[in-house]
Amino acid sequence: MQVFLNGALLQADEAKVSVFDRGFIYGDGLFESIRVANGTPFRWRQHMARLERGAAFLKIRLPFQTEQLCAASEQLILANQVTEGMLRIAVSRGVGPRGYSIRGADNATVVISTHELLRRPALWKAVVSPFRVPAGDPFSAFKTSNKLAQVMSKSLAEDQEADEALLLNTDGHVVEGISSNVFWIANRRLFTPALEAGLLPGVTREIVIGIAEQHGFTVKESKAEVLTLQQAQGIFFTVSSAGIVECAALEDTHIPQSEITGELKANYERLLKVETSRRAS
């Protein structure tokens, strides 16, 4: 297995990052996880646009242009013979003087790696995490390397033999899953939390909203408490690694399966196949 590190392809066990790297010390960085289908990164430009916005917000100077990262990613996919999997791009501010000041930390670290798709159930059981995220948090717009709330929420979910955990914000409203965005269905309408709730604007979330609207469904951003979702006619999660995944239970409440979710999932998978097949050819 090879990885890309600061301009070079290396064997994974030979790739080293400094113990003084701010990504390790402070979580001072960003990452993107991109689905690879048919050997092709799916919606590359949308993921890169978010990475670039995040880097600008954090004042991290990316040492490579988008085209260079694309070429490196394609080279890595070929080297690791990835047909179906995940591509992860991680950026940290790099090594700098001790302390929180970013002055003197001018050489970002960039790592690109490939990973197998995790085998996960077709229907997810979800629980509610006790760890709250700040409402209106400006950092939530980007995939920052600070993910302790998600890490501990995943641990809690695993302890309860659940597949996902819902995160609430400091106002008590549903925000997102650990690594997913969430939608619910009521009266044949789709609802999802608004960005202001403090959620990551997921690439798959954006795709699914577009698919739903193209097929005549209304999508409304809405504030909601857990009870609203428990009373819904369907819940599903969107995540780059799996697309659309239906929720079968939230805490101890059974959630009905919806034909709307099935229709959206089929359309999403069709789009994934068409776009990656076109690029691969």
Protein Blocks (a to p, Z undefined) as FASTA:
>chain_A
ZZdeehiacdfklpccdfkbfklmnopacddddddeehiaehklmmmmmmmmmmmmnopa
cfbdfklmmmmmmmmmmmnopabdcddddddebjcdedjbfghiabccdddddddddddd
fbdcddddfbdcdehiaklmpccfblklmmmmmmmmmmnopabdcdddfkopafbdfkbc
cdddeehiacdddfknopacdfklmmmmmmmmmnopacddddddfklmmmpgbdcdddfk
lopaddfbghjbccdddfklmmmmmmmmmmmmmmmmmmmZZ
